[in-house]
Amino acid sequence: DHRVQKFANSLLEKQSVYEGLSPSLKRDAVKLRSLMIEAQRPLKVLILSDSKAQILIPRVGTIAPTMRKEISLKPGSYRFIGRCKRAKDNEVPVVVDKSNLPIVVEVRCGSRLN
């Protein structure tokens, strides 16, 4: 979550004044920095589709119709939207997180419009 990362960054900024006074504080700060870097490392997401849907991922981009595509995304919440002619959009919410590995998303066309 972006708010957690922002809070952790503010803690690291504030503690830097005291880092030289406490070896344990310095160790904890190094560990926290390492965890923050690891938490933002992109994870592989496998997208399966019907080769008809154009796949829109807001704030990320668009994927042309395909049967299978692997992309990398930073941890967070995303919406995958399958968009087809003469069909409703089909939205699939996805949480990209290490605890959800492997991440496989199925995105297809929505129901047909009359």
Secondary structure, 3 states (H helix, E strand, C coil): CHHHHHHHHHHHHHHCCCHHHCHHHHHHHHHHHHHHHHHCCCEEEEEEECCCCEEEECCCEEECCCCEEEEEECCEEEEEEEECCCECCEEEEEEECHHHCCEEEEECCCCECC
